[in-house]
Amino acid sequence: MHLELKRLYYLKQCTIGTLSIDGLFVCYTLEDIVRPAGAKIPGATAIPEGEYRVIVDWSNRFQRFMPKLLDVPGFEGIRIHPGNTHKDTSGCILVGLEKDIEHERILKSKDAYAIVYMDILGEVQKKHDVMIKITGGNGS
């Protein structure tokens, strides 16, 4: 299984993109602001472009099993989870079925998360590798 996050909208408070699974659009994404390489504000910076392995493990913060990206340079505990605005993320990837560029948010997040989580969990349970590729440059 291969996920691809394409960053498309570089806004004042967040970055909005799309998430595809095996080449098919699934939902929109919302992340913190993309900053130049080497520039990081803890809890307010999107992860670097690249390809990362995704696992499902226990989140102490959320008290449930959730997808987590591994080996993200300079970041720990990067999850894919529900949320609507930059206030709902500290570097993680939020998912939603609708985007609202004007208000810098995504909507129907719990519905999107259920789809993404079940797809990822199914592949992990089958012992298949799940990878996510993040593209879209640095917003410049």
C-alpha positions as CSV (number, residue, x, y, z in Angstrom):
1,M,0.0,0.0,0.0
2,H,1.3,3.4,-0.9
3,L,-0.1,6.7,0.4
4,E,0.8,10.0,-1.2
5,L,0.2,13.4,0.4
6,K,0.5,16.2,-2.1
7,R,0.7,19.7,-0.6
8,L,-1.3,22.2,-2.6
9,Y,-2.3,25.3,-0.6
10,Y,0.3,27.1,1.5
11,L,-1.8,29.3,3.7
12,K,-1.1,31.8,6.5
13,Q,-1.7,29.3,9.4
14,C,-1.6,25.8,7.7
15,T,-0.9,23.7,4.6
16,I,-3.7,21.9,2.8
17,G,-3.2,19.0,0.4
18,T,-4.7,15.7,-0.8
19,L,-4.1,12.2,0.3
20,S,-4.3,9.3,-2.2
21,I,-4.0,5.6,-1.5
22,D,-2.6,3.5,-4.3
23,G,-3.2,6.4,-6.7
24,L,-6.8,7.1,-5.8
25,F,-7.9,10.3,-4.1
26,V,-9.2,9.6,-0.6
27,C,-9.4,12.9,1.3
28,Y,-7.8,16.3,2.0
29,T,-5.0,16.9,4.5
30,L,-4.1,19.7,6.8
31,E,-0.7,20.2,8.3
32,D,1.2,22.9,10.0
33,I,3.1,25.5,7.9
34,V,5.8,24.2,5.7
35,R,9.0,26.0,6.6
36,P,12.4,26.1,4.8
37,A,14.7,23.2,5.4
38,G,16.3,23.5,8.8
39,A,13.8,26.0,10.1
40,K,11.5,24.5,12.8
41,I,9.1,25.9,15.3
42,P,8.2,23.0,17.7
43,G,4.6,22.1,17.3
44,A,4.0,24.5,14.4
45,T,6.0,23.1,11.5
46,A,5.1,20.5,8.9
47,I,7.3,17.5,8.5
48,P,9.9,17.4,5.7
49,E,9.1,16.1,2.3
50,G,10.1,12.4,1.9
51,E,8.9,8.9,2.1
52,Y,8.1,7.3,5.5
53,R,7.0,3.9,6.7
54,V,3.6,4.0,8.5
55,I,2.7,1.6,11.3
56,V,-0.3,1.4,13.6
57,D,0.5,1.5,17.3
58,W,-0.8,2.7,20.7
59,S,-0.9,6.5,21.2
60,N,-0.6,7.4,24.8
61,R,-1.8,10.9,24.0
62,F,-5.0,9.8,22.3
63,Q,-5.4,6.5,24.2
64,R,-6.1,4.4,21.2
65,F,-4.3,2.7,18.3
66,M,-3.5,5.1,15.5
67,P,-1.3,5.4,12.3
68,K,2.2,6.7,13.0
69,L,5.0,7.8,10.6
70,L,8.4,6.4,11.4
71,D,11.9,8.0,11.2
72,V,10.8,11.5,10.4
73,P,14.0,13.7,10.7
74,G,13.7,16.0,13.7
75,F,10.2,14.9,14.7
76,E,8.7,12.2,17.0
77,G,5.2,10.9,17.4
78,I,3.9,12.0,14.0
79,R,0.4,10.6,13.6
80,I,-2.4,10.7,11.1
81,H,-5.6,11.7,13.0
82,P,-8.9,13.7,12.9
83,G,-8.9,17.4,13.3
84,N,-10.0,20.5,11.5
85,T,-7.6,23.4,11.9
86,H,-3.9,24.1,12.7
87,K,-4.9,24.2,16.4
88,D,-5.6,20.5,16.2
89,T,-2.1,19.5,15.1
90,S,1.4,19.8,16.5
91,G,3.1,18.5,13.4
92,C,0.8,15.6,12.6
93,I,-1.3,15.1,9.5
94,L,-5.0,15.8,9.8
95,V,-7.5,14.3,7.3
96,G,-11.0,15.5,6.1
97,L,-13.4,14.8,3.3
98,E,-13.9,18.5,2.5
99,K,-11.6,21.5,2.4
100,D,-12.4,25.2,3.2
101,I,-9.5,27.2,1.9
102,E,-11.1,30.6,2.9
103,H,-11.3,29.6,6.6
104,E,-8.1,27.4,6.5
105,R,-9.7,24.2,7.6
106,I,-10.8,20.8,6.6
107,L,-14.2,19.2,7.4
108,K,-15.7,15.8,8.0
109,S,-12.5,14.7,9.6
110,K,-13.8,11.8,11.6
111,D,-15.3,10.3,8.5
112,A,-12.1,10.6,6.5
113,Y,-10.1,9.3,9.4
114,A,-12.2,6.1,9.6
115,I,-11.6,5.4,5.9
116,V,-7.8,6.0,6.1
117,Y,-7.4,4.2,9.4
118,M,-9.3,1.1,8.2
119,D,-7.3,0.9,5.0
120,I,-4.0,1.3,6.8
121,L,-4.9,-1.1,9.6
122,G,-6.0,-3.7,7.1
123,E,-2.7,-3.7,5.3
124,V,-0.7,-3.7,8.5
125,Q,-2.6,-6.7,9.8
126,K,-1.8,-8.5,6.5
127,K,1.8,-7.8,7.3
128,H,2.2,-5.6,4.2
129,D,4.4,-2.5,4.3
130,V,2.6,0.8,4.3
131,M,4.5,3.8,3.0
132,I,3.6,7.5,2.7
133,K,5.3,9.9,0.2
134,I,5.0,13.6,1.0
135,T,5.5,16.0,-1.9
136,G,4.8,19.6,-2.6
137,G,8.0,21.5,-1.9
138,N,8.5,24.1,0.7
139,G,5.6,26.4,-0.4
140,S,7.8,28.8,-2.3
